[in-house]
Amino acid sequence: MWQDVVNLLTRLGLMRPMEELSVRLTGYSIAARMITWNEGVPYINSLMLRTVGANSGDLRDAVLFYFPDGDNWVIIGSVGGAPKHPAWVHNLRANPHAWVFVDRKRHPVEAEFVEGDERERLWSAAAEVWPPFHQYEENARPRRIEVIRLNPSA
C-alpha cells in the first residue's frame, strides 16, 4: 500500500519536493521510514544536505541518512552501491561548504572526506545501523564508497 503511494508520488514528480519539505519542516523523512520499514530495521534519522552544484553553481538538495559523531553528522555516498558517486559527492569535492537541515534547523557545515582508520570506524558504525551498506560496498566495486563527516562551521 505505502509503496504504491510512494511510486505514484514519484511518477508525478511530487515525492522529492514533499520529502525535502517534510525533512525541513518536521525533521522526519517519509522515504527513510519506508526504506527502513521494508528492511526491518529501526528508523534512521535523515537530514537534507544542500550543496552548491560543481558545474552549475545552483543549490542542490539531497535527503540522506545520517549518523551522529559527536557534534558532527556522518553521511555515506553509497547510492545503493551504484557504480558512480552521487552528484552531491562531486559537489562537496568542488565546494566543501554546505548546509544541513537537521531537527528543523539549518546549520552551515564543512565537508571532510574521511580516510584511514577513522573512515573504517565511521563506516563500521554506519553499517551496524544500516546493514545493507555491506551489500552496497560489494555492488559498488571497484568504486570506494565515500564516508563524509559534516562539521559545523560559522
C-alpha positions in Angstrom: 0.0 0.0 0.0 2.6 2.6 1.1 5.0 1.6 -1.7 2.1 2.2 -4.2 1.6 5.7 -2.8 5.4 6.4 -3.0 5.6 5.1 -6.5 2.6 7.2 -7.6 4.1 10.4 -6.0 7.5 9.6 -7.6 5.9 9.2 -11.1 4.1 12.5 -10.6 7.3 14.3 -9.6 6.0 15.0 -6.1 7.9 12.7 -3.9 11.2 14.6 -3.9 9.7 18.0 -3.1 7.4 16.5 -0.5 10.4 14.7 1.1 12.5 17.8 1.2 9.7 19.8 2.7 9.0 17.1 5.3 12.6 17.0 6.4 12.9 20.8 6.6 9.6 21.3 8.5 9.4 18.2 10.7 12.8 16.7 10.7 11.3 13.4 9.6 11.8 11.6 6.3 8.9 9.7 4.9 11.1 7.9 2.4 13.6 6.9 5.2 10.7 5.5 7.2 9.5 3.4 4.2 13.0 2.2 3.4 13.9 1.2 6.9 10.5 -0.4 7.4 11.0 -2.5 4.3 14.4 -3.7 5.6 13.0 -4.4 9.0 15.4 -2.0 10.9 14.5 0.9 13.1 14.0 4.3 11.6 17.3 6.0 10.7 17.5 9.8 11.1 17.7 11.8 7.9 19.0 15.2 7.0 18.7 17.4 4.0 22.1 18.3 2.5 22.2 21.5 0.5 25.3 21.8 -1.7 26.4 24.1 -4.5 26.4 22.4 -7.9 30.0 21.8 -9.0 29.3 22.9 -12.6 26.1 24.9 -12.4 26.6 26.8 -9.1 23.0 26.2 -8.3 21.8 25.0 -4.9 21.2 21.2 -4.8 19.3 19.3 -2.1 19.5 15.7 -1.2 17.8 13.9 1.7 20.2 11.4 3.3 20.6 9.1 6.2 23.0 10.5 8.8 24.9 9.0 11.7 25.9 11.3 14.6 29.6 11.6 15.5 29.8 13.9 18.5 28.6 17.3 17.2 29.1 16.2 13.6 27.0 14.4 11.1 28.3 11.5 9.0 26.9 10.7 5.6 27.7 7.9 3.2 27.9 8.3 -0.6 26.5 4.8 -1.4 23.7 5.4 -3.9 22.7 1.8 -3.1 26.0 0.6 -4.4 25.8 2.2 -7.8 29.0 2.3 -9.9 29.2 6.2 -9.7 29.3 8.6 -6.8 26.2 10.6 -6.2 26.2 14.1 -7.6 26.3 15.6 -4.1 29.8 13.9 -3.5 31.1 15.7 -6.6 29.6 19.0 -5.4 31.2 18.6 -1.9 34.6 17.9 -3.5 34.3 21.1 -5.6 33.0 23.2 -2.7 33.0 21.6 0.8 30.9 24.5 2.3 27.3 23.3 2.5 24.3 23.4 4.8 22.3 20.7 6.5 18.7 20.8 7.7 18.6 18.6 10.9 15.9 18.6 13.5 14.2 21.6 11.8 17.3 23.7 12.0 19.7 24.9 9.3 23.4 24.5 10.0 26.4 25.6 7.9 28.9 22.8 7.6 32.3 22.0 6.1 32.6 18.5 4.5 35.5 16.3 5.4 36.2 13.2 3.3 37.3 10.7 5.9 40.1 8.2 5.3 42.1 5.5 7.0 41.2 4.1 10.4 38.8 6.9 11.1 36.9 6.0 7.9 36.8 2.4 8.9 35.4 3.3 12.4 32.7 5.5 10.9 31.9 3.0 8.2 31.5 0.2 10.7 29.3 2.3 12.9 27.0 3.3 10.0 26.9 -0.3 8.7 25.9 -1.5 12.1 22.8 0.8 12.0 22.2 0.2 8.2 23.4 -3.4 7.4 22.7 -3.0 3.6 25.8 -0.9 3.4 27.8 -4.1 3.3 26.0 -5.2 0.1 26.3 -1.7 -1.3 30.1 -1.9 -0.8 30.2 -5.1 -2.8 27.9 -3.8 -5.5 30.0 -0.6 -5.9 33.3 -2.3 -6.5 35.8 -1.1 -7.7 34.4 2.3 -6.6 35.1 3.1 -3.0 32.1 4.5 -1.2 32.8 7.9 0.4 32.4 8.5 4.1 31.9 12.2 4.7 31.8 14.0 8.1 29.9 17.2 8.1 31.5 19.5 10.7 29.6 22.6 11.9 31.1 25.8 10.6 30.5 29.5 11.1 
